[in-house]
Amino acid sequence: MNCKDIEQDLYLYAELSAQERARVDEHLKTCTSCAGLRAAIELSEKQIHALATMPIEAQHAARLTRKIMDGIASPEVAESHHGILNSMIRTVSIKYACSALSIGLILLFGVQFYNVPNQPFHQESEGATVVIHSSSVRQAFTKVRQANLASIPCRSPFRSEMSVRNCLLNKYK
């Protein structure tokens, strides 16, 4: 049995069938590394289960409850947290002014949208367009490639810039 196959089964041991568990148990009798892994997995599962069943108690629970209840009971505290802007919006005249302003802006944008002059589509003449043929691109690429290949013998990390320059000058004369 391959340890990699057993390792995958070790993590899913609780969900294996009886036959698969027997196969894994047989392997665990002969393989110490897989048996050690199974022990580590069991320990982890026990610790996770212990943490999951542990009751959670808040520190200073009475103080926390009192603060929450005080915040609920007094509307003045809640009012002070809303700020000046919220209290200004509560007045009816400000609400109507904001509504009128937004309706006015919507109308203004609508008028501007429909007053855009209809300019006829300008089609350029065929002489102003650029046509690139693949043969011209291929020729230009070939020339650049040949120039780069020709300069390779002159370039070396052991040569100075001046000697590379002189080599290229002599090559292209």
URHUVEN-V85210 format. One record per helix or strand of 2 or more residues. SS is the DSSP state (@ for helix, = for strand). FROM is the first residue (numbers start at 1). LEN is the number of residues. If there is no record, write none. Layout:
ss from len
SS FROM LEN
SS FROM LEN
This chain:
ss from len
@ 3 9
@ 13 3
@ 18 13
@ 32 22
@ 61 13
@ 75 15
@ 92 23
@ 126 3
@ 134 17
@ 161 11
